[in-house]
Amino acid sequence: MSQLPPPVRTGRPAAQQQNSGPQPFEFRPASKTGRKARLSIQGMSGSGKTWTGLSIAHGLSQGEKFAVIDTEKGAASLYAGHRGIQFDSCPMDRYDPRDLIRVLDSAAQAGYPTVFVDSLSHFWTGTDGTLQQVDKASTKYGGNKFAGWKDGTPLQNDMVTAILSFPGHVVCSMRSYTEWVLEENERGRKEPKRVGTRPEQRKGIEYEFDVAVSMDLDNRLEVLKSRCPALHRKVIETPNGARDIAGPLLAWLAAEPEATPEQ
C-alpha cells in the first residue's frame, strides 16, 4: 500500500500569527482642533433656560440654522425668528434614551452645526425614560430594582456617549429639583424662597459637559464648572447667550496653543 502524503496545515503565516496579539496604543500631540462645545443649562421652570439655550445654540452655529430636540410641548418654537434665530424642531412625546440616540444621528446626517436638547430631564424622569426603563426591567428580576439597573445603566451610558459623540455643538437644558429655603429679606426678616438644586437627571451628569451653568428665577446665570477659562465662575445678570457664552466658547475652541517658551 502506498504511503499517504503528509497532511496540509492551513492557517495564517507564522509572521501574521506573531502579530495577532493586542496592537500597541498610540500617543499623538494633544490639540483642540475640531473640538465642539458641550454645554448644559439647569434651572427651575421660568428661569430662562429655553431662551438662553436657543441664544447659545444660535451663537455657536454662527447664524446657521440649528436643530432643537423638543420635549417641552413646543416651548422653543415660541421664540422662532426672535432676534434672527432660525432652527428646525423635532418634537418628542416619549423619551426612551435609545430614541434620543436615533434623533441625534438624524441631526448629524442632516448636517446641523448645533443641536439643542430641550430638555434632557425627560429622558430621565419622563415616559419611557431611564427610570421607567429600570422599572420595566426590574419586573424580569422579581421586582429587584438593583437588578433592573443592569439594563438601565447601559441605556443611560449609551445616550450620554451619543451626546458627547455628536459631530457638532450640543446644548442641553435640564430642570432643577426645587427646594424651599429661608432667606433674610431687606427688612431683616426670614422669608421662604424657592431655589433650584441639582438637575433632574442622573447624579453627576453635568460633569460630562465642558461648561455647566445654572439659572435662577431672576434670570441670573452662574457658571458652575467650565473648561473654558474665560467663563470660569462667571455670574451674568440677564445673559445674552450668543454674546456672553457662545462667543467666549468659540474663541477658546479656535485658539491656537501657546508657544512653549525657549529655555
CYANA upper distance limits for C-alpha pairs under 8 A (distance plus 0.5 A):
 12 ARG  CA     16 GLN  CA      6.50
 12 ARG  CA     17 GLN  CA      6.66
 13 PRO  CA     17 GLN  CA      6.86
 14 ALA  CA     18 GLN  CA      6.82
 15 ALA  CA     19 ASN  CA      7.21
 16 GLN  CA     20 SER  CA      6.85
 31 SER  CA    257 PRO  CA      8.25
 32 LYS  CA    253 LEU  CA      6.76
 32 LYS  CA    254 ALA  CA      8.11
 33 THR  CA    253 LEU  CA      7.99
 33 THR  CA    254 ALA  CA      7.81
 35 ARG  CA    253 LEU  CA      7.15
 36 LYS  CA    167 PRO  CA      7.88
 36 LYS  CA    168 GLY  CA      6.34
 36 LYS  CA    169 HIS  CA      5.46
 36 LYS  CA    170 VAL  CA      8.30
 36 LYS  CA    253 LEU  CA      7.88
 37 ALA  CA    168 GLY  CA      8.24
 37 ALA  CA    169 HIS  CA      5.31
 37 ALA  CA    170 VAL  CA      6.73
 37 ALA  CA    171 VAL  CA      8.41
 37 ALA  CA    210 ASP  CA      7.29
 37 ALA  CA    249 LEU  CA      7.64
 37 ALA  CA    250 LEU  CA      8.37
 37 ALA  CA    253 LEU  CA      8.35
 38 ARG  CA    164 LEU  CA      7.71
 38 ARG  CA    169 HIS  CA      6.64
 38 ARG  CA    170 VAL  CA      5.54
 38 ARG  CA    171 VAL  CA      6.58
 38 ARG  CA    209 PHE  CA      5.56
 38 ARG  CA    210 ASP  CA      5.74
 38 ARG  CA    211 VAL  CA      7.09
 39 LEU  CA    170 VAL  CA      6.89
 39 LEU  CA    171 VAL  CA      5.35
 39 LEU  CA    172 CYS  CA      6.87
 39 LEU  CA    209 PHE  CA      5.88
 39 LEU  CA    210 ASP  CA      6.41
 39 LEU  CA    211 VAL  CA      5.30
 39 LEU  CA    212 ALA  CA      6.23
 39 LEU  CA    213 VAL  CA      8.35
 40 SER  CA    171 VAL  CA      6.23
 40 SER  CA    172 CYS  CA      5.24
 40 SER  CA    173 SER  CA      6.16
 40 SER  CA    174 MET  CA      7.80
 40 SER  CA    206 GLU  CA      7.09
 40 SER  CA    209 PHE  CA      7.00
 40 SER  CA    211 VAL  CA      6.99
 40 SER  CA    212 ALA  CA      5.29
 40 SER  CA    213 VAL  CA      6.72
 41 ILE  CA     49 LYS  CA      6.83
 41 ILE  CA     53 GLY  CA      7.68
 41 ILE  CA    171 VAL  CA      8.15
 41 ILE  CA    172 CYS  CA      6.73
 41 ILE  CA    173 SER  CA      5.09
 41 ILE  CA    174 MET  CA      6.56
 41 ILE  CA    212 ALA  CA      6.61
 41 ILE  CA    213 VAL  CA      5.49
 41 ILE  CA    214 SER  CA      6.06
 41 ILE  CA    215 MET  CA      7.81
 42 GLN  CA     49 LYS  CA      7.41
 42 GLN  CA    173 SER  CA      6.23
 42 GLN  CA    174 MET  CA      5.14
 42 GLN  CA    175 ARG  CA      6.05
 42 GLN  CA    176 SER  CA      6.37
 42 GLN  CA    198 ARG  CA      8.43
 42 GLN  CA    199 PRO  CA      6.43
 42 GLN  CA    212 ALA  CA      8.37
 42 GLN  CA    213 VAL  CA      6.87
 42 GLN  CA    214 SER  CA      5.19
 42 GLN  CA    215 MET  CA      6.82
 43 GLY  CA     47 SER  CA      6.42
 43 GLY  CA     48 GLY  CA      8.42
 43 GLY  CA     49 LYS  CA      7.08
 43 GLY  CA    174 MET  CA      7.22
 43 GLY  CA    175 ARG  CA      5.79
 43 GLY  CA    176 SER  CA      5.35
 43 GLY  CA    196 GLY  CA      6.54
 43 GLY  CA    199 PRO  CA      7.88
 43 GLY  CA    214 SER  CA      6.05
 43 GLY  CA    215 MET  CA      5.44
 43 GLY  CA    216 ASP  CA      6.60
 44 MET  CA    175 ARG  CA      6.08
 44 MET  CA    176 SER  CA      5.62
 44 MET  CA    177 TYR  CA      7.82
 44 MET  CA    178 THR  CA      7.49
 44 MET  CA    195 VAL  CA      8.18
 44 MET  CA    196 GLY  CA      6.24
 44 MET  CA    215 MET  CA      8.06
 44 MET  CA    216 ASP  CA      7.36
 44 MET  CA    217 LEU  CA      7.73
 45 SER  CA    175 ARG  CA      7.45
 46 GLY  CA    217 LEU  CA      6.73
 47 SER  CA    215 MET  CA      6.19
 47 SER  CA    216 ASP  CA      5.63
 47 SER  CA    217 LEU  CA      4.96
 47 SER  CA    218 ASP  CA      7.29
 47 SER  CA    219 ASN  CA      5.76
 48 GLY  CA     52 THR  CA      6.51
 48 GLY  CA    215 MET  CA      7.55
 48 GLY  CA    217 LEU  CA      8.28
 48 GLY  CA    219 ASN  CA      6.36
 49 LYS  CA     53 GLY  CA      6.32
 49 LYS  CA    173 SER  CA      6.86
 49 LYS  CA    215 MET  CA      7.46
 50 THR  CA     54 LEU  CA      6.65
 50 THR  CA     75 ALA  CA      8.06
 50 THR  CA     76 ALA  CA      6.74
 50 THR  CA    118 ASP  CA      7.34
 50 THR  CA    173 SER  CA      7.64
 51 TRP  CA     55 SER  CA      6.68
 51 TRP  CA     76 ALA  CA      7.76
 51 TRP  CA     79 TYR  CA      7.79
 52 THR  CA     56 ILE  CA      6.63
 52 THR  CA    239 PRO  CA      7.91
 52 THR  CA    240 ASN  CA      7.60
 52 THR  CA    241 GLY  CA      5.82
 53 GLY  CA     57 ALA  CA      6.58
 53 GLY  CA    116 PHE  CA      7.50
 53 GLY  CA    171 VAL  CA      7.14
 53 GLY  CA    172 CYS  CA      8.06
 53 GLY  CA    173 SER  CA      7.47
 53 GLY  CA    241 GLY  CA      7.52
 54 LEU  CA     58 HIS  CA      6.52
 54 LEU  CA     76 ALA  CA      8.10
 54 LEU  CA     85 ILE  CA      8.23
 54 LEU  CA    116 PHE  CA      7.65
 54 LEU  CA    241 GLY  CA      8.33
 55 SER  CA     59 GLY  CA      6.72
 55 SER  CA     85 ILE  CA      7.99
 55 SER  CA    240 ASN  CA      7.45
 55 SER  CA    241 GLY  CA      5.30
 55 SER  CA    242 ALA  CA      5.61
 56 ILE  CA     60 LEU  CA      6.64
 56 ILE  CA    171 VAL  CA      8.30
 56 ILE  CA    240 ASN  CA      8.48
 56 ILE  CA    241 GLY  CA      4.91
 56 ILE  CA    242 ALA  CA      5.07
 56 ILE  CA    243 ARG  CA      8.48
 56 ILE  CA    245 ILE  CA      6.95
 56 ILE  CA    246 ALA  CA      5.79
 57 ALA  CA     61 SER  CA      6.55
 57 ALA  CA     66 PHE  CA      7.72
 57 ALA  CA    114 THR  CA      6.72
 57 ALA  CA    115 VAL  CA      7.74
 57 ALA  CA    116 PHE  CA      7.04
 57 ALA  CA    169 HIS  CA      8.38
 57 ALA  CA    170 VAL  CA      8.33
 57 ALA  CA    171 VAL  CA      7.19
 57 ALA  CA    242 ALA  CA      7.83
 57 ALA  CA    246 ALA  CA      7.98
 58 HIS  CA     62 GLN  CA      6.80
 58 HIS  CA     63 GLY  CA      6.56
 58 HIS  CA     64 GLU  CA      7.85
 58 HIS  CA     65 LYS  CA      8.17
 58 HIS  CA     66 PHE  CA      7.67
 58 HIS  CA     85 ILE  CA      6.72
 58 HIS  CA     86 GLN  CA      8.24
 58 HIS  CA    242 ALA  CA      6.89
 59 GLY  CA     63 GLY  CA      7.25
 59 GLY  CA    241 GLY  CA      7.80
 59 GLY  CA    242 ALA  CA      4.62
 59 GLY  CA    243 ARG  CA      7.58
 59 GLY  CA    246 ALA  CA      5.76
 59 GLY  CA    247 GLY  CA      7.28
 60 LEU  CA    114 THR  CA      7.51
 60 LEU  CA    169 HIS  CA      7.57
 60 LEU  CA    242 ALA  CA      7.63
 60 LEU  CA    246 ALA  CA      5.84
 60 LEU  CA    247 GLY  CA      7.96
 60 LEU  CA    250 LEU  CA      7.35
 61 SER  CA     65 LYS  CA      7.60
 61 SER  CA     66 PHE  CA      7.15
 61 SER  CA    113 PRO  CA      6.21
 61 SER  CA    114 THR  CA      6.48
 63 GLY  CA     85 ILE  CA      8.07
 64 GLU  CA     86 GLN  CA      8.05
 64 GLU  CA    113 PRO  CA      7.96
 65 LYS  CA     85 ILE  CA      8.28
 65 LYS  CA     86 GLN  CA      5.71
 65 LYS  CA     87 PHE  CA      5.36
 65 LYS  CA     88 ASP  CA      7.63
 65 LYS  CA    112 TYR  CA      7.68
 65 LYS  CA    113 PRO  CA      8.30
 66 PHE  CA     86 GLN  CA      7.54
 66 PHE  CA     87 PHE  CA      5.27
 66 PHE  CA     88 ASP  CA      6.84
 66 PHE  CA    112 TYR  CA      5.88
 66 PHE  CA    113 PRO  CA      6.56
 66 PHE  CA    114 THR  CA      5.72
 66 PHE  CA    115 VAL  CA      6.67
 66 PHE  CA    116 PHE  CA      8.42
 67 ALA  CA     87 PHE  CA      6.01
 67 ALA  CA     88 ASP  CA      5.45
 67 ALA  CA     89 SER  CA      6.37
 67 ALA  CA     90 CYS  CA      8.15
 67 ALA  CA    107 ALA  CA      7.48
 67 ALA  CA    112 TYR  CA      6.76
 67 ALA  CA    114 THR  CA      6.81
 67 ALA  CA    115 VAL  CA      5.29
 67 ALA  CA    116 PHE  CA      6.75
 68 VAL  CA     76 ALA  CA      8.32
 68 VAL  CA     87 PHE  CA      7.28
 68 VAL  CA     88 ASP  CA      6.63
 68 VAL  CA     89 SER  CA      5.19
 68 VAL  CA     90 CYS  CA      6.72
 68 VAL  CA    115 VAL  CA      6.23
 68 VAL  CA    116 PHE  CA      5.23
 68 VAL  CA    117 VAL  CA      6.46
 68 VAL  CA    118 ASP  CA      7.54
 69 ILE  CA     89 SER  CA      6.51
 69 ILE  CA     90 CYS  CA      5.53
 69 ILE  CA     91 PRO  CA      6.71
 69 ILE  CA     92 MET  CA      7.78
 69 ILE  CA    103 VAL  CA      8.42
 69 ILE  CA    115 VAL  CA      7.76
 69 ILE  CA    116 PHE  CA      6.66
 69 ILE  CA    117 VAL  CA      5.29
 69 ILE  CA    118 ASP  CA      6.52
 69 ILE  CA    119 SER  CA      8.32
 70 ASP  CA     74 GLY  CA      6.95
 70 ASP  CA     75 ALA  CA      8.32
 70 ASP  CA     76 ALA  CA      7.69
 70 ASP  CA     89 SER  CA      6.98
 70 ASP  CA     90 CYS  CA      6.32
 70 ASP  CA     91 PRO  CA      5.12
 70 ASP  CA     92 MET  CA      6.49
 70 ASP  CA    117 VAL  CA      7.05
 70 ASP  CA    118 ASP  CA      5.77
 70 ASP  CA    119 SER  CA      7.40
 71 THR  CA     91 PRO  CA      6.60
 71 THR  CA     92 MET  CA      5.76
 71 THR  CA     93 ASP  CA      6.80
 71 THR  CA    118 ASP  CA      6.47
 71 THR  CA    119 SER  CA      6.39
 71 THR  CA    122 HIS  CA      7.44
 72 GLU  CA     76 ALA  CA      8.09
 72 GLU  CA    118 ASP  CA      7.12
 72 GLU  CA    119 SER  CA      7.34
 73 LYS  CA     91 PRO  CA      7.76
 74 GLY  CA     78 LEU  CA      7.56
 74 GLY  CA     91 PRO  CA      7.59
 75 ALA  CA     79 TYR  CA      8.36
 76 ALA  CA     80 ALA  CA      7.71
 76 ALA  CA    118 ASP  CA      8.34
 77 SER  CA     89 SER  CA      8.02
 79 TYR  CA     85 ILE  CA      8.31
 80 ALA  CA     85 ILE  CA      6.76
 80 ALA  CA     86 GLN  CA      6.59
 80 ALA  CA     87 PHE  CA      7.62
 81 GLY  CA     85 ILE  CA      5.40
 81 GLY  CA     86 GLN  CA      6.10
 93 ASP  CA    127 THR  CA      8.28
 94 ARG  CA    126 GLY  CA      7.80
 94 ARG  CA    127 THR  CA      5.86
 94 ARG  CA    128 ASP  CA      6.51
 94 ARG  CA    129 GLY  CA      8.13
 95 TYR  CA     99 ASP  CA      7.27
 95 TYR  CA    100 LEU  CA      7.79
 95 TYR  CA    122 HIS  CA      6.64
 95 TYR  CA    123 PHE  CA      5.33
 95 TYR  CA    124 TRP  CA      8.42
 95 TYR  CA    126 GLY  CA      6.64
 95 TYR  CA    127 THR  CA      6.21
 95 TYR  CA    128 ASP  CA      5.68
 95 TYR  CA    129 GLY  CA      5.40
 96 ASP  CA    100 LEU  CA      7.42
 96 ASP  CA    123 PHE  CA      6.78
 96 ASP  CA    127 THR  CA      8.02
 96 ASP  CA    128 ASP  CA      5.27
 96 ASP  CA    129 GLY  CA      5.34
 96 ASP  CA    130 THR  CA      7.39
 96 ASP  CA    133 GLN  CA      8.35
 97 PRO  CA    101 ILE  CA      7.00
 97 PRO  CA    123 PHE  CA      6.33
 97 PRO  CA    129 GLY  CA      6.78
 97 PRO  CA    130 THR  CA      7.17
 97 PRO  CA    155 LEU  CA      6.77
 97 PRO  CA    156 GLN  CA      7.06
 97 PRO  CA    159 MET  CA      6.20
 98 ARG  CA    102 ARG  CA      6.88
 98 ARG  CA    155 LEU  CA      7.41
 98 ARG  CA    158 ASP  CA      8.47
 98 ARG  CA    159 MET  CA      7.28
 99 ASP  CA    103 VAL  CA      6.69
100 LEU  CA    104 LEU  CA      6.54
100 LEU  CA    123 PHE  CA      8.48
100 LEU  CA    159 MET  CA      7.45
101 ILE  CA    105 ASP  CA      6.78
101 ILE  CA    158 ASP  CA      8.33
101 ILE  CA    159 MET  CA      6.34
101 ILE  CA    162 ALA  CA      6.31
101 ILE  CA    163 ILE  CA      8.24
102 ARG  CA    106 SER  CA      6.81
103 VAL  CA    107 ALA  CA      6.71
104 LEU  CA    108 ALA  CA      6.69
104 LEU  CA    115 VAL  CA      8.41
104 LEU  CA    162 ALA  CA      7.78
104 LEU  CA    163 ILE  CA      7.99
104 LEU  CA    166 PHE  CA      7.53
105 ASP  CA    109 GLN  CA      6.65
105 ASP  CA    166 PHE  CA      8.21
106 SER  CA    110 ALA  CA      6.69
107 ALA  CA    111 GLY  CA      6.86
107 ALA  CA    112 TYR  CA      6.41
107 ALA  CA    115 VAL  CA      7.95
108 ALA  CA    112 TYR  CA      6.75
108 ALA  CA    166 PHE  CA      7.26
108 ALA  CA    167 PRO  CA      7.06
108 ALA  CA    168 GLY  CA      8.05
112 TYR  CA    168 GLY  CA      7.62
113 PRO  CA    167 PRO  CA      8.47
113 PRO  CA    168 GLY  CA      5.43
113 PRO  CA    169 HIS  CA      6.84
114 THR  CA    168 GLY  CA      5.74
114 THR  CA    169 HIS  CA      4.99
114 THR  CA    170 VAL  CA      6.20
114 THR  CA    171 VAL  CA      8.21
115 VAL  CA    168 GLY  CA      7.85
115 VAL  CA    169 HIS  CA      6.87
115 VAL  CA    170 VAL  CA      5.50
115 VAL  CA    171 VAL  CA      6.83
116 PHE  CA    170 VAL  CA      6.43
116 PHE  CA    171 VAL  CA      5.19
116 PHE  CA    172 CYS  CA      6.23
116 PHE  CA    173 SER  CA      8.32
117 VAL  CA    170 VAL  CA      8.15
117 VAL  CA    171 VAL  CA      6.74
117 VAL  CA    172 CYS  CA      5.15
117 VAL  CA    173 SER  CA      6.84
118 ASP  CA    172 CYS  CA      6.61
118 ASP  CA    173 SER  CA      5.73
118 ASP  CA    174 MET  CA      7.89
119 SER  CA    172 CYS  CA      6.82
119 SER  CA    173 SER  CA      5.33
119 SER  CA    174 MET  CA      5.88
119 SER  CA    175 ARG  CA      7.90
120 LEU  CA    124 TRP  CA      7.81
120 LEU  CA    172 CYS  CA      6.57
120 LEU  CA    173 SER  CA      6.49
120 LEU  CA    174 MET  CA      5.93
120 LEU  CA    201 GLN  CA      7.91
121 SER  CA    125 THR  CA      6.80
121 SER  CA    126 GLY  CA      7.94
121 SER  CA    173 SER  CA      8.21
121 SER  CA    174 MET  CA      5.64
121 SER  CA    175 ARG  CA      6.60
121 SER  CA    199 PRO  CA      8.16
121 SER  CA    200 GLU  CA      5.76
121 SER  CA    201 GLN  CA      5.92
122 HIS  CA    126 GLY  CA      4.83
122 HIS  CA    127 THR  CA      7.95
122 HIS  CA    129 GLY  CA      6.99
123 PHE  CA    127 THR  CA      8.40
123 PHE  CA    128 ASP  CA      8.06
123 PHE  CA    129 GLY  CA      4.91
123 PHE  CA    130 THR  CA      6.72
123 PHE  CA    201 GLN  CA      8.49
124 TRP  CA    129 GLY  CA      5.30
124 TRP  CA    130 THR  CA      5.33
124 TRP  CA    131 LEU  CA      6.36
124 TRP  CA    200 GLU  CA      7.77
124 TRP  CA    201 GLN  CA      5.98
124 TRP  CA    202 ARG  CA      7.60
125 THR  CA    129 GLY  CA      6.12
125 THR  CA    130 THR  CA      7.35
125 THR  CA    131 LEU  CA      6.38
125 THR  CA    132 GLN  CA      7.87
125 THR  CA    200 GLU  CA      7.96
125 THR  CA    201 GLN  CA      8.02
126 GLY  CA    131 LEU  CA      8.47
126 GLY  CA    132 GLN  CA      8.19
127 THR  CA    132 GLN  CA      7.39
128 ASP  CA    132 GLN  CA      5.87
128 ASP  CA    133 GLN  CA      6.58
129 GLY  CA    133 GLN  CA      6.68
130 THR  CA    134 VAL  CA      6.74
130 THR  CA    152 GLY  CA      6.56
130 THR  CA    155 LEU  CA      7.69
130 THR  CA    156 GLN  CA      6.97
131 LEU  CA    135 ASP  CA      6.88
131 LEU  CA    152 GLY  CA      8.03
132 GLN  CA    136 LYS  CA      6.67
133 GLN  CA    137 ALA  CA      6.60
133 GLN  CA    151 ASP  CA      8.30
133 GLN  CA    152 GLY  CA      6.48
134 VAL  CA    138 SER  CA      6.50
134 VAL  CA    145 LYS  CA      7.44
134 VAL  CA    148 GLY  CA      5.39
134 VAL  CA    149 TRP  CA      6.09
134 VAL  CA    151 ASP  CA      7.23
134 VAL  CA    152 GLY  CA      5.51
135 ASP  CA    139 THR  CA      7.35
135 ASP  CA    143 GLY  CA      8.43
135 ASP  CA    145 LYS  CA      7.36
135 ASP  CA    148 GLY  CA      7.15
136 LYS  CA    140 LYS  CA      8.09
136 LYS  CA    148 GLY  CA      8.07
137 ALA  CA    141 TYR  CA      7.75
137 ALA  CA    147 ALA  CA      8.40
137 ALA  CA    148 GLY  CA      5.26
137 ALA  CA    149 TRP  CA      8.20
137 ALA  CA    151 ASP  CA      6.95
137 ALA  CA    152 GLY  CA      8.04
138 SER  CA    142 GLY  CA      7.03
138 SER  CA    143 GLY  CA      5.28
138 SER  CA    144 ASN  CA      5.67
138 SER  CA    145 LYS  CA      5.68
138 SER  CA    146 PHE  CA      8.17
138 SER  CA    147 ALA  CA      6.68
138 SER  CA    148 GLY  CA      4.54
138 SER  CA    149 TRP  CA      8.21
139 THR  CA    143 GLY  CA      5.17
139 THR  CA    144 ASN  CA      7.68
139 THR  CA    148 GLY  CA      8.22
140 LYS  CA    148 GLY  CA      8.36
141 TYR  CA    147 ALA  CA      6.90
141 TYR  CA    148 GLY  CA      7.54
143 GLY  CA    148 GLY  CA      8.50
144 ASN  CA    148 GLY  CA      6.82
145 LYS  CA    149 TRP  CA      6.98
146 PHE  CA    150 LYS  CA      7.81
147 ALA  CA    151 ASP  CA      8.24
148 GLY  CA    152 GLY  CA      6.89
149 TRP  CA    153 THR  CA      5.93
150 LYS  CA    154 PRO  CA      7.74
151 ASP  CA    155 LEU  CA      7.45
152 GLY  CA    156 GLN  CA      6.87
153 THR  CA    157 ASN  CA      6.55
154 PRO  CA    158 ASP  CA      6.42
155 LEU  CA    159 MET  CA      6.75
156 GLN  CA    160 VAL  CA      6.88
157 ASN  CA    161 THR  CA      6.66
158 ASP  CA    162 ALA  CA      6.70
159 MET  CA    163 ILE  CA      6.90
160 VAL  CA    164 LEU  CA      6.77
161 THR  CA    165 SER  CA      6.43
162 ALA  CA    166 PHE  CA      6.64
163 ILE  CA    170 VAL  CA      7.60
164 LEU  CA    170 VAL  CA      8.44
166 PHE  CA    170 VAL  CA      7.88
174 MET  CA    199 PRO  CA      6.32
174 MET  CA    200 GLU  CA      6.80
174 MET  CA    201 GLN  CA      7.90
175 ARG  CA    199 PRO  CA      6.09
175 ARG  CA    200 GLU  CA      6.00
176 SER  CA    196 GLY  CA      5.64
176 SER  CA    197 THR  CA      6.21
176 SER  CA    198 ARG  CA      6.06
176 SER  CA    199 PRO  CA      4.70
176 SER  CA    200 GLU  CA      6.00
177 TYR  CA    196 GLY  CA      6.08
177 TYR  CA    197 THR  CA      5.91
177 TYR  CA    198 ARG  CA      6.46
177 TYR  CA    199 PRO  CA      6.57
177 TYR  CA    200 GLU  CA      6.56
178 THR  CA    194 ARG  CA      7.20
178 THR  CA    195 VAL  CA      6.24
178 THR  CA    196 GLY  CA      5.15
178 THR  CA    197 THR  CA      6.66
179 GLU  CA    194 ARG  CA      6.32
179 GLU  CA    195 VAL  CA      5.96
179 GLU  CA    196 GLY  CA      6.74
179 GLU  CA    197 THR  CA      7.46
180 TRP  CA    192 PRO  CA      6.66
180 TRP  CA    193 LYS  CA      5.97
180 TRP  CA    194 ARG  CA      5.10
180 TRP  CA    195 VAL  CA      6.61
181 VAL  CA    192 PRO  CA      5.98
181 VAL  CA    193 LYS  CA      5.87
181 VAL  CA    194 ARG  CA      7.05
181 VAL  CA    195 VAL  CA      7.70
182 LEU  CA    190 LYS  CA      6.23
182 LEU  CA    191 GLU  CA      5.76
182 LEU  CA    192 PRO  CA      4.99
182 LEU  CA    193 LYS  CA      6.60
183 GLU  CA    189 ARG  CA      8.47
183 GLU  CA    190 LYS  CA      5.74
183 GLU  CA    191 GLU  CA      6.00
183 GLU  CA    192 PRO  CA      6.79
183 GLU  CA    193 LYS  CA      7.10
184 GLU  CA    188 GLY  CA      5.96
184 GLU  CA    189 ARG  CA      5.71
184 GLU  CA    190 LYS  CA      4.88
184 GLU  CA    191 GLU  CA      6.75
185 ASN  CA    189 ARG  CA      5.98
185 ASN  CA    190 LYS  CA      6.72
185 ASN  CA    191 GLU  CA      7.18
195 VAL  CA    216 ASP  CA      7.82
196 GLY  CA    216 ASP  CA      7.74
198 ARG  CA    203 LYS  CA      8.40
199 PRO  CA    203 LYS  CA      8.32
201 GLN  CA    205 ILE  CA      7.27
204 GLY  CA    208 GLU  CA      8.28
205 ILE  CA    209 PHE  CA      8.34
206 GLU  CA    212 ALA  CA      6.51
207 TYR  CA    212 ALA  CA      7.94
207 TYR  CA    225 LYS  CA      8.40
210 ASP  CA    225 LYS  CA      8.20
210 ASP  CA    226 SER  CA      6.32
210 ASP  CA    227 ARG  CA      5.95
210 ASP  CA    228 CYS  CA      7.96
211 VAL  CA    223 VAL  CA      7.89
211 VAL  CA    224 LEU  CA      8.17
211 VAL  CA    225 LYS  CA      6.13
211 VAL  CA    226 SER  CA      4.86
211 VAL  CA    227 ARG  CA      6.89
211 VAL  CA    228 CYS  CA      7.86
212 ALA  CA    223 VAL  CA      6.62
212 ALA  CA    224 LEU  CA      6.02
212 ALA  CA    225 LYS  CA      5.82
212 ALA  CA    226 SER  CA      7.05
213 VAL  CA    221 LEU  CA      7.12
213 VAL  CA    222 GLU  CA      6.02
213 VAL  CA    223 VAL  CA      4.82
213 VAL  CA    224 LEU  CA      5.72
213 VAL  CA    225 LYS  CA      7.59
214 SER  CA    221 LEU  CA      6.21
214 SER  CA    222 GLU  CA      5.84
214 SER  CA    223 VAL  CA      7.01
214 SER  CA    224 LEU  CA      7.32
215 MET  CA    219 ASN  CA      6.40
215 MET  CA    220 ARG  CA      5.97
215 MET  CA    221 LEU  CA      5.05
215 MET  CA    222 GLU  CA      6.88
216 ASP  CA    220 ARG  CA      6.06
216 ASP  CA    221 LEU  CA      7.41
218 ASP  CA    238 THR  CA      8.28
219 ASN  CA    237 GLU  CA      7.26
219 ASN  CA    238 THR  CA      5.81
219 ASN  CA    239 PRO  CA      8.18
220 ARG  CA    235 VAL  CA      7.65
220 ARG  CA    236 ILE  CA      6.33
220 ARG  CA    237 GLU  CA      5.06
220 ARG  CA    238 THR  CA      5.94
220 ARG  CA    239 PRO  CA      7.62
221 LEU  CA    235 VAL  CA      6.16
221 LEU  CA    236 ILE  CA      5.61
221 LEU  CA    237 GLU  CA      6.85
221 LEU  CA    238 THR  CA      7.65
221 LEU  CA    239 PRO  CA      7.19
222 GLU  CA    233 ARG  CA      7.40
222 GLU  CA    234 LYS  CA      6.40
222 GLU  CA    235 VAL  CA      4.94
222 GLU  CA    236 ILE  CA      6.96
223 VAL  CA    231 LEU  CA      7.40
223 VAL  CA    232 HIS  CA      7.09
223 VAL  CA    233 ARG  CA      5.54
223 VAL  CA    234 LYS  CA      5.80
223 VAL  CA    235 VAL  CA      6.90
224 LEU  CA    232 HIS  CA      8.48
224 LEU  CA    233 ARG  CA      6.76
225 LYS  CA    232 HIS  CA      7.15
225 LYS  CA    233 ARG  CA      7.35
226 SER  CA    231 LEU  CA      6.76
226 SER  CA    232 HIS  CA      5.88
226 SER  CA    233 ARG  CA      8.08
227 ARG  CA    232 HIS  CA      8.03
228 CYS  CA    232 HIS  CA      7.16
228 CYS  CA    248 PRO  CA      8.38
228 CYS  CA    249 LEU  CA      7.07
228 CYS  CA    252 TRP  CA      6.94
230 ALA  CA    248 PRO  CA      6.89
230 ALA  CA    252 TRP  CA      8.42
231 LEU  CA    245 ILE  CA      7.96
231 LEU  CA    248 PRO  CA      7.75
239 PRO  CA    244 ASP  CA      6.96
240 ASN  CA    244 ASP  CA      6.07
240 ASN  CA    245 ILE  CA      8.09
241 GLY  CA    245 ILE  CA      5.68
241 GLY  CA    246 ALA  CA      6.80
242 ALA  CA    246 ALA  CA      5.33
242 ALA  CA    247 GLY  CA      6.64
243 ARG  CA    247 GLY  CA      5.66
243 ARG  CA    248 PRO  CA      8.28
244 ASP  CA    248 PRO  CA      7.37
245 ILE  CA    249 LEU  CA      6.74
246 ALA  CA    250 LEU  CA      6.55
247 GLY  CA    251 ALA  CA      6.77
248 PRO  CA    252 TRP  CA      6.60
249 LEU  CA    253 LEU  CA      6.71
250 LEU  CA    254 ALA  CA      6.59
251 ALA  CA    255 ALA  CA      6.50
